[in-house]
Amino acid sequence: MRQRPNEQEQSGGENSTNLQAGGDLVYIGPSREEVKEIALAVFQQNFLELRGIAEDVALARADKITTEFLTKMYAEAPEAAERFSDPDVQRSVFNAQREYACSGEDDLGQVLVDLLVDRVKEDDRNLRTLALNEAITAAPKLTEAQRRAIALAFLVRYTRVPAILPNAQSVIDVRLRGTMLTLPVPTEPLRDVDFQHIEYVGAGAVSISEVGLGDAIRTSQTSAFTNGFSAEQMPEDLRDSPLRHRLLMPCFRNPENFQLQVPATQDVDDLIKTLGAEHLRSSVVQVQELGVLSGAEVEADLKARAPDVAALFEEWNGTALKNVTLTSVGLALGHAYWRRFGGDAPLSVWL
């Protein structure tokens, strides 16, 4: 029987979404099972020339990473399923499946899943899309220790806690034990050739300039590492300003002194703009570094409080880690690791 214009029928796969308007059936997005079928079909048609046990192992690994990827994607961005019609997305998924099928390395699988989720969230062809595509192909070319080095460089150089931390112990608990010290310790120390290889795959660059770990921590969490300044050291206009109590606070280390009400000196400009204190800028700049500990003093303070951080300082300051800056590919890879520790800022913050 011919269907009348105002009659509607509907069907779809499990977890699919269907909408109707008048007599037209509008289909929105493939179901999870359909996406998985597409992804595994692409893998089988383009990769499997293996036989016997090798074929079974490859299929099992491809199924594992695909399932984990889709589970995370549907939890974080179910609308991204629609992008599986994009050949570039299918190619990225296939590249991840292919590399994990050959490796089976747990750490690599987790990194690839996080990179894939970030990739399918991107709707346009932009720098992030290109960087994520390259990171998916670069990650399998790195050892776990080399990937960890990139993650550590990202955590130290490109992230911080956006809160006023009161002391070194809070930095140890939140910043070090919360992220850096939870990374797996490599079985062998990093060598110069490891950093040459990181450069070769396009994830980072080793320069002649260096940033010590103590300096990096001091710069990003200044509030915990300053002895402050006295009222006598303040310029007169700052000392007498009605904004003084919104710009300054009692020093954590020395309550008789003062320190700026910011997590780090890099936040001073934002505080000045928020308070409309442009007329006090030069005076604030004069005091922002007064009493701040040196990188060596920060290192000594942290080691005295937590001996377990000594190995981290030795690794950073004793290798080319202190000389590494990350490329867009390295930032994408480092961001994937950072997300494991609860980081929820999008990659667009960095790229």
N, C-alpha and C positions, 0 to 999 in steps of 0.2 A: 504494500500500500504506500502511495506517495505521502510523504510527511507534509502536513499543513505548515504554513509559515509560522504559526504561533506555537507549534509543538516542538519540544526540545528533548534530545537524547544526548547522553554523555557517557564517555568511558575513558579510562586512562589507566596507566600502570600504577603499581604500588608507589606511594609517596609522590605521585605526580600531582600537578595542579591544573585544574580546568576551569574556564570561565565561559559563560554563555551570554550572548547579547542578541535578542531577536531570534532569527533562525540560524545565525552563524555560530559555529563552534570555534572558540579561540583557545589555543593550547599554549600554556605558559610553562616553558622549561621541561627538560627531561627528568624522569625520576632517577633516584639514586642507582637503582639496579640497571637502568638503561645507560647511565653515564659509565658505570663500571663495565658494562658489556662493551661499550664503544672503546674504552681505554684498553681493555685486555685484547680486543680484536685488533687494534692498531699494533699492540705489542707482538702478538702472534704472527701477524702478517708481515711485519717488518724486521723482526729479530730472529725468530726461532729457526735456526738451521742446525741446532744441536740435536742430539739423539740420546736415547736411553736415560740414564740417571741424570745426566747434565740437563736434559730437557725438563725433567720433572722438577729438579731443583730450581731452574730458572723460572718456570711457571709458578711455583709456590712462592718464590720471592716477589715476583711481579704482582701476584695476587695480594700478598701481604702489604706491600707499600701502597698499592692502589686502594685497598680497604682502609688503611690508616689515613691516607690523604683525604678520601671522601668523607670519612667520619669527622675529621677536623674541619673540612670545608663546609659541610652541611651544618656543623655546630656554629661556625663563625660567620659564614657568608653563603647561605643556601642559594641566593640569587645568582651566584657565580656559575651555577650549573649551566645556565644559558650560554655561557661563553665556550662551551665545548664544541660549538659549531665553528669556532675559529681555528684554522689550521695551525696557527702559531701556538695556541694553547695545547692542542693535541700533540704537537711536536715536543713541547716542554715536558708533558706528562710521559711521553715515550722515552725521552732522554733520561728521565729519572728512573723509570722502570728498567731500562736497559742497563744502566750503571749499577743499580742496586742488585739486579739479577746476577751480575758478574761478581759483585763484592759480597753482599750479604752482611755487611758491617753495620751493626746496630746504630752506632753514632751517625754514620753516613745516611742511613735510612731516615733517622729523625730529622737531620738537617734538610734532606731533600723534601720531606713532607712539609716542613715549615716554609721552605722556599716556594714550593708549588702552591700552597695556600696563599701566600703573598702574591704570587704571579696571577692566579685566577681572579684576585680582587681587582686587578688593574684592567680597566675597560678600554683605555686608549694606548696607542703606541707612543711611549714616551721614554725618558731616560730610565725610569724605574723598571719598565717592561724589559728594556734591553739589558739592564744590569742583572735583573733576576734570571733572564734566560741564560746569560753568561755564567752566573753563579751556579746554576743547576748543572752546567757542563764542567765548570771548574772544580767544584767541590770533590768529585770523585778522583780528580787528578792530584789531590792533596792527601797526605797521610793524616791520621787522626791528630797527631801532635802538631802538624802544620795548621790544620783547621782550628785547633785549640789556640794556637798562637794568634791567629786572626781574631778569634773571639775575645781573647785577652786584650789585644790592642784596641778593639772596639769598646770594651767595657771601661778600660782605663782612659782612653783619649776622647771618646765620643759620648759617654754617658755620665750622669751624676745623679745624686739624690736632690730633687728640687725642694729641699726643706732645710731649715736652720738646724743643723746637728750641733748639740751642745758640747761634745767632748770627743776625744780620740776613741773612747770605748764605743760610742755610738757609731762612729765611722767603721770600726772593726766589725761590729755586729751586723750593721745594715749594708755597708758598701763592700766590705771584703768577704766576710763569711756568708753574706747573702748572695754573692755572685762569684767573684773571682776565685775564692778558695774552694768553691764547689766544682770547678772544672776538673776533669780527670787529670791526674798528674802523669806526664809522659814517662814511659819506661826508660827512655834515653834522653839526655839533655839536648836541647836545640843547638844546632851548629850553623855556621855561616851558610852552608849549602842549603839548609832548609829555607832560609830567607831568600836565597837566590831562586829557589824553586817557586816560592810564593810570588816573587816578581815575574817569573817566567809565565805563570798561568794568569797573570794580570790582576791579582787580588791585592797587591800592595807594592810599595816602593820603599827602598832603604836609602835614606839620605845621610849626609854627613852631620846634620844637626841632630841633637838628641834631647829627650825629655825624661828625666829621672822619675821613678815611681813616686818618690816623696814629693817632688815638685808638682806632679800631675794631681795627686790627692789634695795637696795644699791649695792648688788653684781651683779645684772643683768644689771643695768643702772648707772654705776659708773660715767659716764661723767657729769651727772646732779647733783651729790652730792659730789663735792670736792671743797675745797678752794685753791687747787693747792699748788705749791711750788715755791720758789724764785730761781733765777739764782745762788745765793750763796749756796743754798742747793743741787745743782746738783754736782755729781762727775765731776772732771775736764775733763775726757775723753768725757763725754756726753756733757758738756758745750761747748767744743771746736770742737766737731765732725761736719763734713759737713752734716751729717744725722739728726742733731738736729731738723731742721725745718720740717722734715718729720715724726719725732717721737713725737714732741711736738707741742702744740698750745697754744695761750693765754687762760688763765682760764676764763670760763664763769662767775663764781661768783666773781672773783677778777682778772681783766685784767692785773694787774701788775705781777701776777704770771703765772705759766705754768701748763698744764696738758697734759697727754698722748692723742694722737690722736686715741683713741679707744672708743667704746661704753662702755666697761667694762674691768676690769683688766684681766678677763679670755681671752680677745682677744690679750693680750700683746705678747704672743708667736707667734701668726700668723703674727703680725705686724713686729716683729723682723726677722722672716724668710723671709717675703716678701721683706723687705728692705736689706736683707743680713747683718744684724747688730748683728750677733752672738757675735762679740767682745765687744759689749756694753751691753750684757745681764745683767751682774751683776749690772751695774750702773742703768739700767732701773728698775730692780727689787728693787733697793734701794729707788727709788722715787715713785713707783707706788701706794703706800698706803699713801704717805704724803698728809695731808690735807683732806683726805676722811672722810666724816661725819660718825658717828656711827649710828647703827640702830635706837637708840632712837632719835637722832637728825633728821634723815630722817623722822621718824614718826611725830615728832613735826612740821617739816617744811611742810609736806603734809597736816596735819590737819589744820594748820594756813591758808593755801591757799584754802583749800576745805573742809569745815566742813562735807560734805556728805561722806567723806572717813572714818570718825571716827568709824562708825558702822562696817565697814569692818575690821579695825584694832582690834576692840573689839572682833569680831567673831573669827578672826584668832588667836589672842594671848590669848583669854580666853577659847579656847577649844583645843581638841587634834588635830586640823588641823595643828598646828605647829609641831606636832610629826609624821605626816603621810608621809610615802613614798608609792609610787604606785608600784604594781606588773605589769607584762606584761598585765594582764587583765585590770587593772586600767588605764594603759597608753593608751590602745586601746579605752577605754570608754572616757577618758579625751580628747583624740585626736578628737573623734567624736564631742564633744562639741566645741572644739577649732575651728573646721572647720566652725562653724556657724558665727564666727567673722571674716571670711575672711582668716583664716589660710589655706595655700595651700601646705605646706610641706608634703610629704608623711609620712606615719606611719613608714617607714623604717628609718627615721632619729632617731627614739627612739627605734625601735625594729629591 
